[in-house]
Each structure stands twice: as C-alpha cells, then as structure tokens.
Amino acid sequence: ELTPNPVFVSGLELGKIGYGYACLRPNRCYQASLSGGLWSDEISWEIRYAPLGMAANSLGQLPPIVDGSAPSNCTFSIPEDYTD
C-alpha cells in the first residue's frame, strides 16, 4: 500500500502545455494521480528522464518512462538504468 506523501504537486494554470520537474529515485514506487476538468478528454501526461542541464525543448526526444490520460491513477517505478 502506498503512503500519501506527495513528492511533486502541480497543475496547469493557464494555457495548453505545462512542464514540471521533480527528482525521482530509482527502485521506489510512485503514484501519479491526475484528475479531469472541463477538457479532461484532451489531457495527457508523461514522465520522462531529464538529465541535469538538458534543455526543456530536447526532452521530447527521450522516450517516456510512463504516460497516461485523464482521469488516471497510475503506480510506477523508475528503472535503475535511468540514473546517471
């Protein structure tokens, strides 16, 4: 069972695209929870590995570790080989 201890909380205030950054450790379980809204059928999210110093516009070149849509509640872990 997961303990509710948020590592990262974010939301999209205005606009259609948003980014947030959080440091996640490998070999631990995380839970991503996304609630809907007025346009929940158009919401998608991804968690990607972002090496320190990598430009935000380059992140789309890396494959997502996990992704989903809204509403969703997903449990995942970061593989060991994603550490630097």
HELIX and SHEET records of a PDB file:
HELIX    1   1 SER A   40  GLU A   42  5                                   3    
HELIX    2   2 ALA A   56  GLN A   61  5                                   6    
HELIX    3   3 GLU A   80  TYR A   82  5                                   3    
SHEET    1   A 2 CYS A  29  LEU A  34  0                                        
SHEET    2   A 2 SER A  72  SER A  77 -1                                        
SHEET    1   B 2 SER A  44  ILE A  47  0                                        
SHEET    2   B 2 VAL A  66  SER A  69 -1                                        
END                                                                             
